[in-house]
Amino acid sequence: MSQYSAAFLENDIDMSILDQLTEDDLHKLGVSLGHGKKLLKAIEVINSASVDAQSDNLSDHHAAPERRQITVMFCDMVDSTALSVQSDLEEYREILSDYQSKSTRIINSFGGYIARYMGDGLLVYFGYPQAHEDDPERAIKAALRIIEEINNLPIASSAQVQVRIGIATGQVVAGDIVGEGASEELAVLGETPNLAARLHALADPGKILISQGTYRLIGRLFRCSDAQEHQIKGFNRPVKVRQVLGQGTNISRFQAIRNPDNTILIGRESETMLLQQRWHRATDSEGQVVLLAGEPGIGKSRLVYELLQYIGDTQHSDIQLQCSAHHTNTAYYPFIQYINQSAKLSTSKEANKSDL
């Protein structure tokens, strides 16, 4: 299918929307009838494999309850009962189906696990069964994308489709199985799922509320409101709650999460000196390239930060490009993101789309 790659790129077709393509779409892209049939069949196989993989994750944890930290998202449609009254029954069914399919696709793309469908509500785990180092970040990005897409759902009636979302992070016991047959699901026990549900109930339409535990883990990756204390049923003390306002400023992920200004670098004198020497050679018109390589967590990003602090106000251009696991299907994502942010080209919708 390589002869169609240029057409796909020109029309911004990537992995995140492949499952939405129709025969008519492929015809417009210049795909032959035979190749179109093969492509649609391959997409169906990929989607089936994704569902099977989630089922395998469920079966793999049947007998392995364990204590772990996860991020729980609770999401539902606002005033769905009123919407069902104002809309034709068939239209309401289509709205609910679109809402669930779009939300499911977005959640899966960010590595979330939908534990339960509750009418128009979704209970989602980030960090279980499959854990990632950035599960709170993934949950919030998924929430932003869901709100963006659901708010733009086309409906015939005058009503607007909106969702509200609550997100909490904390320790749970996960892995017990409740229910039987089709209703069987992985149970997560602890206050975190309850808190996510309470936060979702507090949220205004189209808004995202997060717990203090989630906020501590996302640093400055997202813009959030000041903490507001709420007396929540079932909790003895007032709970600090923040509203997510959008993506954070264009700083490195290391600076956003770690806040290195609060700590002192110890034991890296020789590496720091080497970087400073290379900088001075560069300023003397000797071109320099430095590669920092090593295992995760040994301090590569901190060394780069220390060099930038050393350079200070000296005339230079600081260009930071960052990759991550959930952008592997977006070609040249770090470059695209940098150019969009630097030229202030990206809207919030475009910024969220680029995260897939």
N, C-alpha and C positions, 0 to 999 in steps of 0.2 A: 504493500500500500504506500510505498515511499513516494510515488509520483503525485500523491495528493497532499503531501506534507505542507507544501507552500500555500495551497488553498486553505488548509486548516489554520495555519499561522496568520494569514491575512485576515481571516474572519474571527480571530481570537477564540478558536476552539481548542480547549485543553481537556485534561482528564476529568475536571470537576463537572463538566456539562455533557460528557459523552453520552450518558444514559438518557439524555433528553432529546437526542437527535432522532429524526424521523426519516422515512424514505424520501419525502419531499425535500427535507433539508439537505440530504446527501445529493439529491439530483441537482439542487441549486449550486452545490459546491463542485459539480462536475464529475461526481463519482458514478461510474457505470452501474447498470442495474445489477449485474452479477456481483461486482465488488461490494455494492451497497448491501445486498443480502448477507454476504459473508461478514461484513463489518457489524451489522446489527446482531447477527448470531454471536459474534465474538464478544460484543458488549453484554449480551444476555448471560454468557458464560462467566464473564468477569463479575457481574452483579451477583450471580448465584454463588460464586466462590467466596465473595465477601460475606454473604449470609451464612454459608457453611463454616467459615472461619470463626464467626461470632458464636455459632452453635458449638464448635469444637472448644472454644474458650470456656463456654459454660460447662461442658462435660468434663473438661480437664480439672475443674475445681469442685467437683461433686463432694469429695471427701477431704477437703483441705481448708477448713475455716482457719483464718489467721488474723492477727492484729496488724493493721497497716494504716497509712495515711492516704486519704483520697479526697477528691474534690467532687461534690455532689451538686448537680444542677436540677432545679425544678422549674418547669416551663409550662404555661398553658395560655389559651386564648382568653382575651378579656370579653366579658359579657357574651359568651357563646350562646347562652339561652335566648337572649334578646335577638341575637343574629339569626338563630334558627326560626324565630317567630317572624322576623322581617323578610326573610328570604324564602324562596320556593324550596321545597324539600330536596329536590334534585340538585339545585344550586348549592344548598347548604352542604350536601354530601360531597360535592366537588370541591367546595372551599375547605372542608375538613380534610379531604384526601390530599389536596395540594399542600396544605399546612403540614400534615404529617410526613409526606414524601420529601418536601423541601427540607424540613427540619432534620429528618433522618439522614438525608444525604450530607448535610452540613456537619452534623454530629459525627458521622462515620469518617468524614474526611479529616477531622481533627483528632481522631483516635478515641472518641467517647464510646461508651457502651450504654445502650438504651435498656434499662432494667425493666421498665414497665410502661405500657401505654394505659392511660386512665382517661378514656373518653378523649377530650381535647388536651389532656395533660401528659407530660413526658417526665419520667424520672430517669436521670442520666448520671452515670458514674464516669469520672475521668481519673484514671489511676488504678482501675480494677475492672476486669481481670488483668489488663495489660497496663503496666506502669510506665510513665515517661517522666523525664526530669522536669518538664515544664507543664504539668497537668493543669495548674490553676490558670496559666496563660492560655492554654488551649481552650479551656472552658469559657473564658471571657471572650476570646476571639470568635468562638462558635456562637456565643450569645449575641454578640454584636452583629454577626452575619445573619442570624435567624431574624432578628428584629428588622434589619434592613430589607430582607427578602419578603417577609410576611407582611410588612406594612405596604408593600407594593403589589400585593395579590389583587388581580383584576376581578371585581365582582359586579354583578348587574345591579344590585340594590344600592341604596344610598349609604348603607352602613359601611364602616371601615373595620378591617380586620387588624387587630393589634394583639401583641403578646406581652406578658410580663414575666420576668425571670428572677429567681433567687439562686445564689451560689454560696456555698459554704465549704470550708476545708477543715479537716480534723481527723483524729484517730477514730477508727471503727474496728469492729470485728466482722470480717467479710468471708463469705464462702459457704455459709449454711444454705441449704436448699429448702424452700417453702413451696407448697402446692404440689400438684401432681399433673402429669400429662401435659396438655397444652398450656396450663396455667403455671407450670413449674418455672421458678426464677431464682436467681442468686439473691440472697438476703444480705443486707448491710445493716448492722446493728450499732447504735450509738446515737449521740445527740446531733451529729452532723447532718444526717438526712432530715431530721425534724427541724433543724435550724434553717436549712435551705428552703423547706416548705413554708416556714413562717416568714422568711424574707420575701419569698415570692408573693405571699398574701399581702405584704406591706407595700410592694412595689406599685408605682403608678403605671398606667398603660404605656407600653413602649419603653419601659425603663428596666435597668438591671441593678439589683441590690446585692452587695457582697458582704461577707462577714469580715471581721477584723483579722481572722486567721488567713483568709485568702489575700487580703490586702497586704499583709506582711510579706507574702511570698512573691507578689508581682512588682514590688518596689515602685519605680516610676515608669514602668512599661505602659501604663494607662493613666489617663487623667481621671481623678476621682474627687468627689465632694469631700468636705470635712466630715469627720465622724459625728454621727448623731446617735444618742443613746435612746434605746426603746425598751420598755418593759414588755417582754415577750412571754406569753403563756407557757409555762413549763420550765422557765429558767428563773433561778433565784435572784440573780443580779441583772441590772440593765445591760443590754447587749449593744455593743458599738456596731453601727451599720454605716456603710458608705455606698453612694451611687456611682456607677461607672459612667463617665462623661464622654469617653472616647480614647483613641490611641494617644500614647504619650509623646513627648518631644523626641526629636531625632538624635538620641544619644545611644551609645553602645549598650547592649544588653547587660554586659558586666557592670557598667556604671549604674544602670537603672535598678538592678537587683541588689548588688553588693554594697553600694555606697562606700567606695574605698577611702574617702576622706576621713572616715571615722576610725581607721585602723592604720598601724604602722607596718611597713614592709620590713621583714627581718630575714636575714640569711641569703639575700640575693645580691650582695654587693658586687661580685665579679660580673654577673650578667648585666646588672645595671650600668656598670662602668663600660662594658663592651658596647652597649647600645649608645651610650653617650659619645664614645670615641667614633663610632660609625657616623653619628650625626655631625660631628665636627668635620670629618672627612668630606661628607656631602656638602657642607657649607663652604668647603675649600675647593669646590668644583670637581670632586672625585665621586662619581656616581656610586652609590652603595645600595645593596639589597640584603636584607636580613630575614632569614626564615626562622621562626620560633616554632619548634615542634615538640610534642611530648604528650603524655597521658592526660586525660581530662582532670582538671582540678589542681594541677601542680603550679599554676600561677602565670600562665602565658599572657592572659588578658591584663593581669595586674602589672606585668613588666611593661607592656605597651602603654598602659595608663601612666606609669611612672615616667616613661620617656616623654610623653606629651606634657606632663607637669614640668619636667626639666626644661623643655623647649620654651614653655610659657608663651610670652607675647612676641617671641622672635618670628619674623615673617616666614610663614609656611602655609601650606594647604593640607588640611587634615581630612582625608577621605576614608571613611570606615564602611566596609561592606561585610555583611554577616549572613551566613547560611544557617539553616536549621532543618531538622528532620522532616517537618511537615510542609516544606517547600520543595521537596525533591521532584515533584511533577511540574514545577513551573520553571521553564528555561530562563536562565540569567536573572532569576528573581532579585539577588542582591543589587545588581546593576540597575534594574528597572526601578526598584524601590528607592535607591539613592537619587536617581535622576528625577523621579516624581517629587520626592520630598525637597530636593534642592531647588528645583524650578517651580515648586508649589503648583504642580500640575494635577495631583491626585485629589479627587473628592473623597469623602469618607466612604462612599460606596465602592469606588475603585480601590481604595486602600484595603478594604475588607476582602474584596474579590481576589486581590493579589496574594492573600494569605493561604490560598488553597493550592 
